[in-house]
Structures are given as C-alpha cells and as structure tokens.
Amino acid sequence: MKQFFAFLCAAHGYPVTYYESAGGHIWRNWRVYLTVFAQKLFK
C-alpha cells in the first residue's frame, strides 16, 4: 500500500522520496526519519 501511494503521488507529478526500513514504528526509526526529513526540509 505504501509503495502504491508513493507511485500514485509520483504519477501525478509530486516529488517523492520513499524510504522504508525494518522495525515498524519504533522510536529508533522515527529518530532516523526525523534526521533525514529535517536535512531535506532545510536544504
């Protein structure tokens, strides 16, 4: 489902960065995602 949503957004012209990791919604992953997102946001 997540990959389909990323594909759908890209098909409609929205820039998409799809990032998936093991472990689900755990704090360790959120810290990584926040770091990656903040770097892209303030680039």
N, C-alpha and C positions, 0 to 999 in steps of 0.2 A: 504494500500500500504506500509506504513512504517513497519508494523508488518511483512509483506511478505518479505521485503528486509532484515530485521533482521533474519528471518528464513532462507532465502537463504544464507546469509553470514555464519551463524552457520552450515548449512548443508555442506558447503564447507570447514569447519574447521577453520574459522576465529573466534576469541573470540568476543562475542557481549554482550554489556550491553545496554539493551533497556530501555529507560526512557521516559515516556510520562506524561505530566501534562496539566491541563486545562489552557486556555487563549491564546493559539497560540504563535505567535512570538512577544511577548511583552518584553520590557526591563527587567521587573521583572523576567521573566522566563530565559532570557539569563544570568542574573547575577547568578541565581541558577545553570544553566547548566555549566557556566564557573567555578564556585567553585567546583562542583563535578568533572568536567573534569580535572582541574588542580591538584586536590588531587590524581586522578588516574594516571595522567601523571608523576608526580614527586614522586610517591610512592616508 
